[in-house]
């Protein structure tokens, strides 16, 4: 009589438990300390070590640990750290620049700049650093170089000397491309030199603020509203993370310059030629904070960040006469060999009102998946509970009134009548 209510209660408990399970193991809000299965910075799968890596103390320049850090290798989009430094040094944040004709051929990630349109340097920096927009980086690099890509190479070499880069860096492409669509085959830089550039970047409060920001909205030189979201998934996933820049090409692999602060110590990790740049950066920083706290560091110290990088704002009208800027026709915008993808596709403009804050669509989709997982788990728990209840139920007592047994008709016919 009371079996159905008890079964309903059991089902309710099982569903609640399953949904709680889904909520517990599913991804929490961005910034949660406990890693979740959707956290790209955490992995349990074995991965090969990066080709080159280094961890340095941001404030002192002391190298905490390093591996292959003096070999110049392709850096992919982490090049944009140097391009940003050069743009601030030679142009300034508030300067308006004219987009050169060659910039529209940068691929694959593009802000879809139009030749001759005028944009503010700060907005282009947000686009280059947040969404890795290569046409924005090409514009900044070429204009900072006096109007040509050859000029960028000269200006970047001068900046490298000022910073104290010592491993013979090759800096030709402002975006970090290194395939057929790159400028003269692209760039080479060591992890140590990239750490030097990263320290100089973080020493500039305005650049550091851009790298740590969630996103940016503005009206571009085309008269349309634009918005970019910071694609650095290390922010909010690793304790104290506040930068810096990711990269990816088929030649360079995954690259990353990561910065984090814990307690009174700030560390910067550089990962080049990685299979999982976020996981590598997490492991390096975890180890780096432990070693730094114990005083177990190397004897290597990076050169000090210059008090002023020098250089004067350059006022240049770009004419597009350079012959080194790429192919005569625009290449495909999809990811391809040598195209710096940074894990995404082409950026599209959208009104600022459509974007209340950081892009959380990925988290919402993952929550739906984990809700479904929790529901399935609840049904499984319910089925097992019902089966176990039936199997373990003790034999009951039959309390129905006894009824007289009736003989079969044939049996009654065979019995003789009584006298």
Buried (B, 14 or more C-beta within 10 A) or exposed (E): EEEEEEBEEBBEBBBEBBBEBBBEBBBBEBEEEEBBEBBBBBBEEEEEBBBBBBBBBBBBBBBBBBEBBBBBBBBBBBBBBBBBBBBBBBBEBEBEBBBBBBBBBBBBBBBBBBBEBEBBBBBBBBBBBBBBBBBBBBBBBBBBBBBBBBBBBEBBBBBBEBBBBBBEBBBBBBBBBBBBBBBEBBBBBBBBBBBBBBBBBBBBEEBBEBBBBBBBBBEBBBEEBBBBBBBBBBBBBBBBBBBBBBBBBBBBBBBBBBBBBBEEBBBBBBBBBBBBBBBBBBBBBBBBBEBBEEEEBBEBEBBBBEEEBEBEBBEBEBEBEBEBBBEEEEBEBEBBEBBBBBBBEBBEEBEBEEBEEBBEEEBEEBBEBBBEBBBEBBEEBBEEBBEEEEEEEEEEEEEEEEEEEEEEEEEEEEEEEEE
